Structure formats: structure tokens, C-alpha cells
Amino acid sequence: MPQRGSRDCCWYHGGDWHQVNRLAIEALAAGEAAGVSAEDMAGFVDDYAKEAGADRWQRAALHSVFFLPFAI
């Protein structure tokens, strides 16, 4: 069974990516429904994460998914 949660070995493993991915899917759906452009999605997602109560690591991880030079 994969380990969920955080570890202290590095930044990447410092939080639960399952939670971040779930939040990313929700934020993307909300952004698309609101008509947010791809260029503005990272900012929208940052605000969405704050409103959802995401912690600092989760917000940084989420931003890394939507930041255009690195966006998936």
C-alpha cells in the first residue's frame, strides 16, 4: 500500500499529493466554469486554495501544477 501523508526527506514529499490532486481537479473545474483563461488559471487556483483552507505546502504544490512554464 502506498504511503500517504508527508515525509521530511524533501520538499516534494513534504505533503499529501493525493489531497493536492483532488484540490487541483476541483479548482480546474471551478475555473473552467467561471471562464478563467489558461493564463489566469494559476492566480485563480491560488485564491481557490486559500479559500478552501489549503496549508502553505498544499498551495505551493498546487501552484506548481498550474504555473504555465511547468503546467501539466
PQR file of N, CA, C, O and H, with PARSE charges and radii, in Angstrom:
ATOM      1  N   MET A   1       0.850  -1.169   0.000 -0.4000 1.5000
ATOM      2  CA  MET A   1       0.000   0.000   0.000 -0.0000 2.0000
ATOM      3  C   MET A   1       0.897   1.233   0.000  0.5500 1.7000
ATOM      4  O   MET A   1       1.822   1.327   0.807 -0.5500 1.4000
ATOM      5  N   PRO A   2       0.627   2.183  -0.905 -0.5600 1.5000
ATOM      6  CA  PRO A   2       1.441   3.398  -0.933  0.2800 2.0000
ATOM      7  C   PRO A   2       1.262   4.216   0.341  0.5500 1.7000
ATOM      8  O   PRO A   2       0.189   4.249   0.944 -0.5500 1.4000
ATOM      9  N   GLN A   3       2.340   4.866   0.721 -0.4000 1.5000
ATOM     10  CA  GLN A   3       2.281   5.735   1.897 -0.0000 2.0000
ATOM     11  C   GLN A   3       1.640   7.058   1.503  0.5500 1.7000
ATOM     12  O   GLN A   3       2.027   7.670   0.507 -0.5500 1.4000
ATOM     13  H   GLN A   3       3.211   4.839   0.231  0.4000 1.0000
ATOM     14  N   ARG A   4       0.665   7.497   2.281 -0.4000 1.5000
ATOM     15  CA  ARG A   4       0.045   8.793   2.066 -0.0000 2.0000
ATOM     16  C   ARG A   4       0.422   9.684   3.226  0.5500 1.7000
ATOM     17  O   ARG A   4       0.714   9.209   4.323 -0.5500 1.4000
ATOM     18  H   ARG A   4       0.350   7.000   3.090  0.4000 1.0000
ATOM     19  N   GLY A   5       0.412  10.949   2.980 -0.4000 1.5000
ATOM     20  CA  GLY A   5       0.811  11.887   4.015 -0.0000 2.0000
ATOM     21  C   GLY A   5       2.155  12.481   3.670  0.5500 1.7000
ATOM     22  O   GLY A   5       2.582  12.443   2.517 -0.5500 1.4000
ATOM     23  H   GLY A   5       0.175  11.335   2.089  0.4000 1.0000
ATOM     24  N   SER A   6       2.814  13.022   4.655 -0.4000 1.5000
ATOM     25  CA  SER A   6       4.068  13.711   4.389 -0.0000 2.0000
ATOM     26  C   SER A   6       5.246  12.983   5.014  0.5500 1.7000
ATOM     27  O   SER A   6       5.111  12.203   5.956 -0.5500 1.4000
ATOM     28  H   SER A   6       2.466  13.053   5.592  0.4000 1.0000
ATOM     29  N   ARG A   7       6.409  13.275   4.443 -0.4000 1.5000
ATOM     30  CA  ARG A   7       7.683  12.792   4.969 -0.0000 2.0000
ATOM     31  C   ARG A   7       8.615  13.994   5.038  0.5500 1.7000
ATOM     32  O   ARG A   7       8.338  15.028   4.430 -0.5500 1.4000
ATOM     33  H   ARG A   7       6.519  13.909   3.677  0.4000 1.0000
ATOM     34  N   ASP A   8       9.696  13.872   5.757 -0.4000 1.5000
ATOM     35  CA  ASP A   8      10.587  15.015   5.920 -0.0000 2.0000
ATOM     36  C   ASP A   8      11.874  14.912   5.107  0.5500 1.7000
ATOM     37  O   ASP A   8      12.847  15.606   5.401 -0.5500 1.4000
ATOM     38  H   ASP A   8       9.921  13.032   6.251  0.4000 1.0000
ATOM     39  N   CYS A   9      11.888  14.058   4.095 -0.4000 1.5000
ATOM     40  CA  CYS A   9      13.106  13.871   3.312 -0.0000 2.0000
ATOM     41  C   CYS A   9      13.375  15.020   2.341  0.5500 1.7000
ATOM     42  O   CYS A   9      14.531  15.321   2.043 -0.5500 1.4000
ATOM     43  H   CYS A   9      11.097  13.494   3.856  0.4000 1.0000
ATOM     44  N   CYS A  10      12.312  15.666   1.844 -0.4000 1.5000
ATOM     45  CA  CYS A  10      12.480  16.734   0.861 -0.0000 2.0000
ATOM     46  C   CYS A  10      11.164  17.497   0.708  0.5500 1.7000
ATOM     47  O   CYS A  10      10.135  17.100   1.255 -0.5500 1.4000
ATOM     48  H   CYS A  10      11.373  15.421   2.085  0.4000 1.0000
ATOM     49  N   TRP A  11      11.215  18.596  -0.045 -0.4000 1.5000
ATOM     50  CA  TRP A  11      10.001  19.393  -0.241 -0.0000 2.0000
ATOM     51  C   TRP A  11       8.925  18.574  -0.953  0.5500 1.7000
ATOM     52  O   TRP A  11       7.766  18.589  -0.539 -0.5500 1.4000
ATOM     53  H   TRP A  11      12.051  18.918  -0.489  0.4000 1.0000
ATOM     54  N   TYR A  12       9.289  17.869  -2.007 -0.4000 1.5000
ATOM     55  CA  TYR A  12       8.325  17.131  -2.821 -0.0000 2.0000
ATOM     56  C   TYR A  12       7.493  16.167  -1.981  0.5500 1.7000
ATOM     57  O   TYR A  12       6.290  16.032  -2.203 -0.5500 1.4000
ATOM     58  H   TYR A  12      10.231  17.857  -2.344  0.4000 1.0000
ATOM     59  N   HIS A  13       8.109  15.512  -1.041 -0.4000 1.5000
ATOM     60  CA  HIS A  13       7.406  14.552  -0.188 -0.0000 2.0000
ATOM     61  C   HIS A  13       6.899  15.179   1.106  0.5500 1.7000
ATOM     62  O   HIS A  13       6.510  14.463   2.028 -0.5500 1.4000
ATOM     63  H   HIS A  13       9.087  15.622  -0.861  0.4000 1.0000
ATOM     64  N   GLY A  14       6.899  16.501   1.182 -0.4000 1.5000
ATOM     65  CA  GLY A  14       6.509  17.206   2.397 -0.0000 2.0000
ATOM     66  C   GLY A  14       5.018  17.291   2.643  0.5500 1.7000
ATOM     67  O   GLY A  14       4.594  17.846   3.657 -0.5500 1.4000
ATOM     68  H   GLY A  14       7.215  17.083   0.432  0.4000 1.0000
ATOM     69  N   GLY A  15       4.220  16.759   1.748 -0.4000 1.5000
ATOM     70  CA  GLY A  15       2.771  16.811   1.912 -0.0000 2.0000
ATOM     71  C   GLY A  15       2.094  15.693   1.145  0.5500 1.7000
ATOM     72  O   GLY A  15       2.759  14.840   0.556 -0.5500 1.4000
ATOM     73  H   GLY A  15       4.565  16.309   0.924  0.4000 1.0000
ATOM     74  N   ASP A  16       0.799  15.700   1.154 -0.4000 1.5000
ATOM     75  CA  ASP A  16      -0.002  14.643   0.535 -0.0000 2.0000
ATOM     76  C   ASP A  16      -0.441  15.074  -0.863  0.5500 1.7000
ATOM     77  O   ASP A  16      -1.337  15.905  -1.011 -0.5500 1.4000
ATOM     78  H   ASP A  16       0.259  16.392   1.632  0.4000 1.0000
ATOM     79  N   TRP A  17       0.191  14.510  -1.878 -0.4000 1.5000
ATOM     80  CA  TRP A  17      -0.144  14.855  -3.259 -0.0000 2.0000
ATOM     81  C   TRP A  17      -1.546  14.384  -3.645  0.5500 1.7000
ATOM     82  O   TRP A  17      -2.140  14.940  -4.569 -0.5500 1.4000
ATOM     83  H   TRP A  17       0.919  13.835  -1.758  0.4000 1.0000
ATOM     84  N   HIS A  18      -2.085  13.384  -2.968 -0.4000 1.5000
ATOM     85  CA  HIS A  18      -3.461  12.959  -3.251 -0.0000 2.0000
ATOM     86  C   HIS A  18      -4.434  14.098  -2.943  0.5500 1.7000
ATOM     87  O   HIS A  18      -5.368  14.345  -3.707 -0.5500 1.4000
ATOM     88  H   HIS A  18      -1.603  12.933  -2.217  0.4000 1.0000
ATOM     89  N   GLN A  19      -4.216  14.784  -1.835 -0.4000 1.5000
ATOM     90  CA  GLN A  19      -5.067  15.925  -1.486 -0.0000 2.0000
ATOM     91  C   GLN A  19      -4.886  17.059  -2.485  0.5500 1.7000
ATOM     92  O   GLN A  19      -5.857  17.699  -2.890 -0.5500 1.4000
ATOM     93  H   GLN A  19      -3.457  14.584  -1.215  0.4000 1.0000
ATOM     94  N   VAL A  20      -3.645  17.306  -2.878 -0.4000 1.5000
ATOM     95  CA  VAL A  20      -3.368  18.378  -3.836 -0.0000 2.0000
ATOM     96  C   VAL A  20      -4.013  18.062  -5.183  0.5500 1.7000
ATOM     97  O   VAL A  20      -4.593  18.949  -5.810 -0.5500 1.4000
ATOM     98  H   VAL A  20      -2.857  16.787  -2.548  0.4000 1.0000
ATOM     99  N   ASN A  21      -3.921  16.832  -5.628 -0.4000 1.5000
ATOM    100  CA  ASN A  21      -4.534  16.458  -6.905 -0.0000 2.0000
ATOM    101  C   ASN A  21      -6.051  16.595  -6.859  0.5500 1.7000
ATOM    102  O   ASN A  21      -6.667  17.038  -7.828 -0.5500 1.4000
ATOM    103  H   ASN A  21      -3.449  16.112  -5.119  0.4000 1.0000
ATOM    104  N   ARG A  22      -6.645  16.220  -5.749 -0.4000 1.5000
ATOM    105  CA  ARG A  22      -8.090  16.367  -5.591 -0.0000 2.0000
ATOM    106  C   ARG A  22      -8.477  17.853  -5.648  0.5500 1.7000
ATOM    107  O   ARG A  22      -9.457  18.224  -6.294 -0.5500 1.4000
ATOM    108  H   ARG A  22      -6.144  15.860  -4.962  0.4000 1.0000
ATOM    109  N   LEU A  23      -7.699  18.685  -4.971 -0.4000 1.5000
ATOM    110  CA  LEU A  23      -7.942  20.122  -4.982 -0.0000 2.0000
ATOM    111  C   LEU A  23      -7.715  20.699  -6.381  0.5500 1.7000
ATOM    112  O   LEU A  23      -8.442  21.598  -6.802 -0.5500 1.4000
ATOM    113  H   LEU A  23      -6.903  18.383  -4.447  0.4000 1.0000
ATOM    114  N   ALA A  24      -6.721  20.194  -7.099 -0.4000 1.5000
ATOM    115  CA  ALA A  24      -6.441  20.663  -8.458 -0.0000 2.0000
ATOM    116  C   ALA A  24      -7.618  20.384  -9.388  0.5500 1.7000
ATOM    117  O   ALA A  24      -7.990  21.237 -10.194 -0.5500 1.4000
ATOM    118  H   ALA A  24      -6.130  19.463  -6.757  0.4000 1.0000
ATOM    119  N   ILE A  25      -8.196  19.211  -9.280 -0.4000 1.5000
ATOM    120  CA  ILE A  25      -9.346  18.854 -10.118 -0.0000 2.0000
ATOM    121  C   ILE A  25     -10.528  19.762  -9.805  0.5500 1.7000
ATOM    122  O   ILE A  25     -11.207  20.240 -10.714 -0.5500 1.4000
ATOM    123  H   ILE A  25      -7.894  18.518  -8.625  0.4000 1.0000
ATOM    124  N   GLU A  26     -10.773  19.997  -8.516 -0.4000 1.5000
ATOM    125  CA  GLU A  26     -11.872  20.886  -8.115 -0.0000 2.0000
ATOM    126  C   GLU A  26     -11.631  22.308  -8.616  0.5500 1.7000
ATOM    127  O   GLU A  26     -12.539  22.942  -9.155 -0.5500 1.4000
ATOM    128  H   GLU A  26     -10.221  19.609  -7.778  0.4000 1.0000
ATOM    129  N   ALA A  27     -10.409  22.808  -8.436 -0.4000 1.5000
ATOM    130  CA  ALA A  27     -10.085  24.181  -8.831 -0.0000 2.0000
ATOM    131  C   ALA A  27     -10.172  24.350 -10.343  0.5500 1.7000
ATOM    132  O   ALA A  27     -10.676  25.365 -10.824 -0.5500 1.4000
ATOM    133  H   ALA A  27      -9.672  22.293  -7.998  0.4000 1.0000
ATOM    134  N   LEU A  28      -9.691  23.374 -11.090 -0.4000 1.5000
ATOM    135  CA  LEU A  28      -9.761  23.449 -12.549 -0.0000 2.0000
ATOM    136  C   LEU A  28     -11.207  23.480 -13.019  0.5500 1.7000
ATOM    137  O   LEU A  28     -11.558  24.272 -13.893 -0.5500 1.4000
ATOM    138  H   LEU A  28      -9.282  22.549 -10.700  0.4000 1.0000
ATOM    139  N   ALA A  29     -12.040  22.635 -12.453 -0.4000 1.5000
ATOM    140  CA  ALA A  29     -13.459  22.621 -12.823 -0.0000 2.0000
ATOM    141  C   ALA A  29     -14.115  23.959 -12.497  0.5500 1.7000
ATOM    142  O   ALA A  29     -14.893  24.482 -13.295 -0.5500 1.4000
ATOM    143  H   ALA A  29     -11.755  21.991 -11.742  0.4000 1.0000
ATOM    144  N   ALA A  30     -13.805  24.513 -11.329 -0.4000 1.5000
ATOM    145  CA  ALA A  30     -14.378  25.804 -10.939 -0.0000 2.0000
ATOM    146  C   ALA A  30     -13.880  26.912 -11.857  0.5500 1.7000
ATOM    147  O   ALA A  30     -14.651  27.788 -12.248 -0.5500 1.4000
ATOM    148  H   ALA A  30     -13.173  24.088 -10.681  0.4000 1.0000
ATOM    149  N   GLY A  31     -12.609  26.879 -12.200 -0.4000 1.5000
ATOM    150  CA  GLY A  31     -12.048  27.888 -13.091 -0.0000 2.0000
ATOM    151  C   GLY A  31     -12.636  27.818 -14.487  0.5500 1.7000
ATOM    152  O   GLY A  31     -12.957  28.846 -15.082 -0.5500 1.4000
ATOM    153  H   GLY A  31     -11.982  26.167 -11.883  0.4000 1.0000
ATOM    154  N   GLU A  32     -12.777  26.619 -15.007 -0.4000 1.5000
ATOM    155  CA  GLU A  32     -13.383  26.458 -16.332 -0.0000 2.0000
ATOM    156  C   GLU A  32     -14.829  26.930 -16.319  0.5500 1.7000
ATOM    157  O   GLU A  32     -15.273  27.592 -17.257 -0.5500 1.4000
ATOM    158  H   GLU A  32     -12.516  25.783 -14.524  0.4000 1.0000
ATOM    159  N   ALA A  33     -15.565  26.598 -15.269 -0.4000 1.5000
ATOM    160  CA  ALA A  33     -16.966  27.024 -15.158 -0.0000 2.0000
ATOM    161  C   ALA A  33     -17.079  28.543 -15.078  0.5500 1.7000
ATOM    162  O   ALA A  33     -18.063  29.123 -15.537 -0.5500 1.4000
ATOM    163  H   ALA A  33     -15.204  26.060 -14.507  0.4000 1.0000
ATOM    164  N   ALA A  34     -16.063  29.185 -14.491 -0.4000 1.5000
ATOM    165  CA  ALA A  34     -16.064  30.641 -14.351 -0.0000 2.0000
ATOM    166  C   ALA A  34     -15.477  31.338 -15.576  0.5500 1.7000
ATOM    167  O   ALA A  34     -15.450  32.568 -15.631 -0.5500 1.4000
ATOM    168  H   ALA A  34     -15.264  28.713 -14.118  0.4000 1.0000
ATOM    169  N   GLY A  35     -15.005  30.568 -16.560 -0.4000 1.5000
ATOM    170  CA  GLY A  35     -14.456  31.150 -17.776 -0.0000 2.0000
ATOM    171  C   GLY A  35     -13.048  31.703 -17.620  0.5500 1.7000
ATOM    172  O   GLY A  35     -12.655  32.604 -18.361 -0.5500 1.4000
ATOM    173  H   GLY A  35     -15.027  29.569 -16.515  0.4000 1.0000
ATOM    174  N   VAL A  36     -12.284  31.180 -16.672 -0.4000 1.5000
ATOM    175  CA  VAL A  36     -10.918  31.655 -16.438 -0.0000 2.0000
ATOM    176  C   VAL A  36     -10.015  31.158 -17.568  0.5500 1.7000
ATOM    177  O   VAL A  36     -10.062  29.982 -17.930 -0.5500 1.4000
ATOM    178  H   VAL A  36     -12.603  30.448 -16.071  0.4000 1.0000
ATOM    179  N   SER A  37      -9.194  32.052 -18.125 -0.4000 1.5000
ATOM    180  CA  SER A  37      -8.280  31.678 -19.205 -0.0000 2.0000
ATOM    181  C   SER A  37      -7.102  30.879 -18.650  0.5500 1.7000
ATOM    182  O   SER A  37      -6.837  30.900 -17.448 -0.5500 1.4000
ATOM    183  H   SER A  37      -9.155  33.007 -17.831  0.4000 1.0000
ATOM    184  N   ALA A  38      -6.409  30.183 -19.530 -0.4000 1.5000
ATOM    185  CA  ALA A  38      -5.241  29.398 -19.118 -0.0000 2.0000
ATOM    186  C   ALA A  38      -4.187  30.294 -18.477  0.5500 1.7000
ATOM    187  O   ALA A  38      -3.535  29.900 -17.511 -0.5500 1.4000
ATOM    188  H   ALA A  38      -6.624  30.166 -20.506  0.4000 1.0000
ATOM    189  N   GLU A  39      -4.022  31.496 -19.016 -0.4000 1.5000
ATOM    190  CA  GLU A  39      -3.027  32.430 -18.493 -0.0000 2.0000
ATOM    191  C   GLU A  39      -3.361  32.902 -17.080  0.5500 1.7000
ATOM    192  O   GLU A  39      -2.462  33.250 -16.314 -0.5500 1.4000
ATOM    193  H   GLU A  39      -4.552  31.817 -19.801  0.4000 1.0000
ATOM    194  N   ASP A  40      -4.629  32.915 -16.737 -0.4000 1.5000
ATOM    195  CA  ASP A  40      -5.064  33.401 -15.426 -0.0000 2.0000
ATOM    196  C   ASP A  40      -5.370  32.281 -14.432  0.5500 1.7000
ATOM    197  O   ASP A  40      -5.711  32.547 -13.279 -0.5500 1.4000
ATOM    198  H   ASP A  40      -5.359  32.632 -17.359  0.4000 1.0000
ATOM    199  N   MET A  41      -5.246  31.032 -14.878 -0.4000 1.5000
ATOM    200  CA  MET A  41      -5.652  29.912 -14.028 -0.0000 2.0000
ATOM    201  C   MET A  41      -4.786  29.787 -12.775  0.5500 1.7000
ATOM    202  O   MET A  41      -5.314  29.479 -11.706 -0.5500 1.4000
ATOM    203  H   MET A  41      -4.968  30.817 -15.814  0.4000 1.0000
ATOM    204  N   ALA A  42      -3.470  30.017 -12.869 -0.4000 1.5000
ATOM    205  CA  ALA A  42      -2.608  29.879 -11.689 -0.0000 2.0000
ATOM    206  C   ALA A  42      -3.047  30.827 -10.581  0.5500 1.7000
ATOM    207  O   ALA A  42      -3.110  30.433  -9.416 -0.5500 1.4000
ATOM    208  H   ALA A  42      -3.041  30.268 -13.737  0.4000 1.0000
ATOM    209  N   GLY A  43      -3.348  32.063 -10.929 -0.4000 1.5000
ATOM    210  CA  GLY A  43      -3.823  33.020  -9.926 -0.0000 2.0000
ATOM    211  C   GLY A  43      -5.165  32.622  -9.354  0.5500 1.7000
ATOM    212  O   GLY A  43      -5.394  32.737  -8.150 -0.5500 1.4000
ATOM    213  H   GLY A  43      -3.297  32.384 -11.875  0.4000 1.0000
ATOM    214  N   PHE A  44      -6.056  32.151 -10.218 -0.4000 1.5000
ATOM    215  CA  PHE A  44      -7.368  31.690  -9.760 -0.0000 2.0000
ATOM    216  C   PHE A  44      -7.214  30.531  -8.778  0.5500 1.7000
ATOM    217  O   PHE A  44      -7.868  30.492  -7.736 -0.5500 1.4000
ATOM    218  H   PHE A  44      -5.870  32.057 -11.196  0.4000 1.0000
ATOM    219  N   VAL A  45      -6.344  29.596  -9.124 -0.4000 1.5000
ATOM    220  CA  VAL A  45      -6.135  28.413  -8.292 -0.0000 2.0000
ATOM    221  C   VAL A  45      -5.532  28.796  -6.941  0.5500 1.7000
ATOM    222  O   VAL A  45      -5.893  28.221  -5.914 -0.5500 1.4000
ATOM    223  H   VAL A  45      -5.812  29.628  -9.971  0.4000 1.0000
ATOM    224  N   ASP A  46      -4.611  29.771  -6.939 -0.4000 1.5000
ATOM    225  CA  ASP A  46      -4.044  30.237  -5.666 -0.0000 2.0000
ATOM    226  C   ASP A  46      -5.148  30.745  -4.748  0.5500 1.7000
ATOM    227  O   ASP A  46      -5.201  30.389  -3.571 -0.5500 1.4000
ATOM    228  H   ASP A  46      -4.317  30.239  -7.773  0.4000 1.0000
ATOM    229  N   ASP A  47      -6.027  31.578  -5.294 -0.4000 1.5000
ATOM    230  CA  ASP A  47      -7.138  32.113  -4.498 -0.0000 2.0000
ATOM    231  C   ASP A  47      -8.085  30.998  -4.055  0.5500 1.7000
ATOM    232  O   ASP A  47      -8.551  30.987  -2.916 -0.5500 1.4000
ATOM    233  H   ASP A  47      -5.984  31.868  -6.250  0.4000 1.0000
ATOM    234  N   TYR A  48      -8.363  30.064  -4.959 -0.4000 1.5000
ATOM    235  CA  TYR A  48      -9.256  28.945  -4.653 -0.0000 2.0000
ATOM    236  C   TYR A  48      -8.696  28.122  -3.489  0.5500 1.7000
ATOM    237  O   TYR A  48      -9.430  27.739  -2.579 -0.5500 1.4000
ATOM    238  H   TYR A  48      -7.984  30.073  -5.884  0.4000 1.0000
ATOM    239  N   ALA A  49      -7.399  27.860  -3.530 -0.4000 1.5000
ATOM    240  CA  ALA A  49      -6.766  27.056  -2.483 -0.0000 2.0000
ATOM    241  C   ALA A  49      -6.830  27.751  -1.127  0.5500 1.7000
ATOM    242  O   ALA A  49      -7.085  27.108  -0.109 -0.5500 1.4000
ATOM    243  H   ALA A  49      -6.802  28.172  -4.269  0.4000 1.0000
ATOM    244  N   LYS A  50      -6.602  29.050  -1.113 -0.4000 1.5000
ATOM    245  CA  LYS A  50      -6.688  29.804   0.145 -0.0000 2.0000
ATOM    246  C   LYS A  50      -8.092  29.716   0.718  0.5500 1.7000
ATOM    247  O   LYS A  50      -8.270  29.477   1.912 -0.5500 1.4000
ATOM    248  H   LYS A  50      -6.395  29.572  -1.940  0.4000 1.0000
ATOM    249  N   GLU A  51      -9.093  29.912  -0.143 -0.4000 1.5000
ATOM    250  CA  GLU A  51     -10.485  29.850   0.306 -0.0000 2.0000
ATOM    251  C   GLU A  51     -10.861  28.447   0.786  0.5500 1.7000
ATOM    252  O   GLU A  51     -11.711  28.294   1.664 -0.5500 1.4000
ATOM    253  H   GLU A  51      -8.949  30.107  -1.113  0.4000 1.0000
ATOM    254  N   ALA A  52     -10.227  27.428   0.211 -0.4000 1.5000
ATOM    255  CA  ALA A  52     -10.511  26.042   0.593 -0.0000 2.0000
ATOM    256  C   ALA A  52      -9.787  25.643   1.878  0.5500 1.7000
ATOM    257  O   ALA A  52     -10.014  24.553   2.404 -0.5500 1.4000
ATOM    258  H   ALA A  52      -9.536  27.552  -0.502  0.4000 1.0000
ATOM    259  N   GLY A  53      -8.917  26.518   2.384 -0.4000 1.5000
ATOM    260  CA  GLY A  53      -8.205  26.224   3.620 -0.0000 2.0000
ATOM    261  C   GLY A  53      -6.947  25.396   3.448  0.5500 1.7000
ATOM    262  O   GLY A  53      -6.473  24.777   4.401 -0.5500 1.4000
ATOM    263  H   GLY A  53      -8.732  27.403   1.956  0.4000 1.0000
ATOM    264  N   ALA A  54      -6.397  25.379   2.227 -0.4000 1.5000
ATOM    265  CA  ALA A  54      -5.171  24.617   1.986 -0.0000 2.0000
ATOM    266  C   ALA A  54      -4.015  25.224   2.779  0.5500 1.7000
ATOM    267  O   ALA A  54      -3.928  26.441   2.938 -0.5500 1.4000
ATOM    268  H   ALA A  54      -6.782  25.881   1.453  0.4000 1.0000
ATOM    269  N   ASP A  55      -3.137  24.364   3.268 -0.4000 1.5000
ATOM    270  CA  ASP A  55      -1.976  24.865   4.007 -0.0000 2.0000
ATOM    271  C   ASP A  55      -0.907  25.370   3.029  0.5500 1.7000
ATOM    272  O   ASP A  55      -1.064  25.269   1.812 -0.5500 1.4000
ATOM    273  H   ASP A  55      -3.207  23.375   3.139  0.4000 1.0000
ATOM    274  N   ARG A  56       0.169  25.910   3.579 -0.4000 1.5000
ATOM    275  CA  ARG A  56       1.206  26.536   2.751 -0.0000 2.0000
ATOM    276  C   ARG A  56       1.810  25.549   1.755  0.5500 1.7000
ATOM    277  O   ARG A  56       1.970  25.882   0.581 -0.5500 1.4000
ATOM    278  H   ARG A  56       0.297  25.993   4.567  0.4000 1.0000
ATOM    279  N   TRP A  57       2.146  24.338   2.205 -0.4000 1.5000
ATOM    280  CA  TRP A  57       2.731  23.350   1.305 -0.0000 2.0000
ATOM    281  C   TRP A  57       1.746  22.977   0.194  0.5500 1.7000
ATOM    282  O   TRP A  57       2.132  22.887  -0.971 -0.5500 1.4000
ATOM    283  H   TRP A  57       2.016  24.067   3.158  0.4000 1.0000
ATOM    284  N   GLN A  58       0.484  22.761   0.549 -0.4000 1.5000
ATOM    285  CA  GLN A  58      -0.521  22.398  -0.450 -0.0000 2.0000
ATOM    286  C   GLN A  58      -0.677  23.499  -1.494  0.5500 1.7000
ATOM    287  O   GLN A  58      -0.804  23.210  -2.684 -0.5500 1.4000
ATOM    288  H   GLN A  58       0.171  22.834   1.496  0.4000 1.0000
ATOM    289  N   ARG A  59      -0.668  24.761  -1.060 -0.4000 1.5000
ATOM    290  CA  ARG A  59      -0.796  25.870  -2.009 -0.0000 2.0000
ATOM    291  C   ARG A  59       0.406  25.931  -2.941  0.5500 1.7000
ATOM    292  O   ARG A  59       0.247  26.164  -4.139 -0.5500 1.4000
ATOM    293  H   ARG A  59      -0.565  24.996  -0.093  0.4000 1.0000
ATOM    294  N   ALA A  60       1.606  25.724  -2.408 -0.4000 1.5000
ATOM    295  CA  ALA A  60       2.807  25.736  -3.241 -0.0000 2.0000
ATOM    296  C   ALA A  60       2.792  24.571  -4.228  0.5500 1.7000
ATOM    297  O   ALA A  60       3.133  24.743  -5.398 -0.5500 1.4000
ATOM    298  H   ALA A  60       1.735  25.535  -1.434  0.4000 1.0000
ATOM    299  N   ALA A  61       2.403  23.398  -3.762 -0.4000 1.5000
ATOM    300  CA  ALA A  61       2.337  22.227  -4.635 -0.0000 2.0000
ATOM    301  C   ALA A  61       1.293  22.428  -5.727  0.5500 1.7000
ATOM    302  O   ALA A  61       1.528  22.102  -6.890 -0.5500 1.4000
ATOM    303  H   ALA A  61       2.127  23.259  -2.811  0.4000 1.0000
ATOM    304  N   LEU A  62       0.153  22.961  -5.346 -0.4000 1.5000
ATOM    305  CA  LEU A  62      -0.910  23.215  -6.313 -0.0000 2.0000
ATOM    306  C   LEU A  62      -0.459  24.240  -7.346  0.5500 1.7000
ATOM    307  O   LEU A  62      -0.720  24.084  -8.539 -0.5500 1.4000
ATOM    308  H   LEU A  62      -0.038  23.225  -4.401  0.4000 1.0000
ATOM    309  N   HIS A  63       0.214  25.281  -6.888 -0.4000 1.5000
ATOM    310  CA  HIS A  63       0.721  26.300  -7.810 -0.0000 2.0000
ATOM    311  C   HIS A  63       1.696  25.672  -8.809  0.5500 1.7000
ATOM    312  O   HIS A  63       1.702  26.051  -9.980 -0.5500 1.4000
ATOM    313  H   HIS A  63       0.426  25.407  -5.919  0.4000 1.0000
ATOM    314  N   SER A  64       2.515  24.721  -8.365 -0.4000 1.5000
ATOM    315  CA  SER A  64       3.479  24.089  -9.263 -0.0000 2.0000
ATOM    316  C   SER A  64       2.793  23.304 -10.377  0.5500 1.7000
ATOM    317  O   SER A  64       3.370  23.119 -11.448 -0.5500 1.4000
ATOM    318  H   SER A  64       2.509  24.413  -7.414  0.4000 1.0000
ATOM    319  N   VAL A  65       1.584  22.848 -10.136 -0.4000 1.5000
ATOM    320  CA  VAL A  65       0.832  22.110 -11.157 -0.0000 2.0000
ATOM    321  C   VAL A  65       0.270  23.055 -12.217  0.5500 1.7000
ATOM    322  O   VAL A  65       0.183  22.688 -13.389 -0.5500 1.4000
ATOM    323  H   VAL A  65       1.115  22.999  -9.266  0.4000 1.0000
ATOM    324  N   PHE A  66      -0.111  24.271 -11.815 -0.4000 1.5000
ATOM    325  CA  PHE A  66      -0.781  25.200 -12.721 -0.0000 2.0000
ATOM    326  C   PHE A  66       0.107  26.311 -13.258  0.5500 1.7000
ATOM    327  O   PHE A  66      -0.312  27.029 -14.166 -0.5500 1.4000
ATOM    328  H   PHE A  66      -0.039  24.569 -10.863  0.4000 1.0000
ATOM    329  N   PHE A  67       1.310  26.482 -12.736 -0.4000 1.5000
ATOM    330  CA  PHE A  67       2.215  27.524 -13.200 -0.0000 2.0000
ATOM    331  C   PHE A  67       2.580  27.213 -14.649  0.5500 1.7000
ATOM    332  O   PHE A  67       3.135  26.150 -14.927 -0.5500 1.4000
ATOM    333  H   PHE A  67       1.650  25.899 -11.998  0.4000 1.0000
ATOM    334  N   LEU A  68       2.276  28.122 -15.575 -0.4000 1.5000
ATOM    335  CA  LEU A  68       2.353  27.821 -17.009 -0.0000 2.0000
ATOM    336  C   LEU A  68       3.670  27.216 -17.498  0.5500 1.7000
ATOM    337  O   LEU A  68       3.618  26.274 -18.288 -0.5500 1.4000
ATOM    338  H   LEU A  68       1.825  28.985 -15.349  0.4000 1.0000
ATOM    339  N   PRO A  69       4.840  27.690 -17.085 -0.5600 1.5000
ATOM    340  CA  PRO A  69       6.053  27.040 -17.600  0.2800 2.0000
ATOM    341  C   PRO A  69       6.170  25.560 -17.225  0.5500 1.7000
ATOM    342  O   PRO A  69       6.869  24.801 -17.895 -0.5500 1.4000
ATOM    343  N   PHE A  70       5.483  25.154 -16.152 -0.4000 1.5000
ATOM    344  CA  PHE A  70       5.573  23.765 -15.698 -0.0000 2.0000
ATOM    345  C   PHE A  70       4.239  23.033 -15.749  0.5500 1.7000
ATOM    346  O   PHE A  70       4.172  21.859 -15.385 -0.5500 1.4000
ATOM    347  H   PHE A  70       4.915  25.771 -15.607  0.4000 1.0000
ATOM    348  N   ALA A  71       3.187  23.692 -16.189 -0.4000 1.5000
ATOM    349  CA  ALA A  71       1.833  23.126 -16.125 -0.0000 2.0000
ATOM    350  C   ALA A  71       1.763  21.779 -16.830  0.5500 1.7000
ATOM    351  O   ALA A  71       2.380  21.553 -17.871 -0.5500 1.4000
ATOM    352  H   ALA A  71       3.241  24.646 -16.485  0.4000 1.0000
ATOM    353  N   ILE A  72       0.990  20.907 -16.223 -0.4000 1.5000
ATOM    354  CA  ILE A  72       0.811  19.562 -16.779 -0.0000 2.0000
ATOM    355  C   ILE A  72      -0.307  19.597 -17.806  0.5500 1.7000
ATOM    356  O   ILE A  72      -0.629  18.569 -18.402 -0.5500 1.4000
ATOM    357  H   ILE A  72       0.488  21.091 -15.378  0.4000 1.0000
TER
END
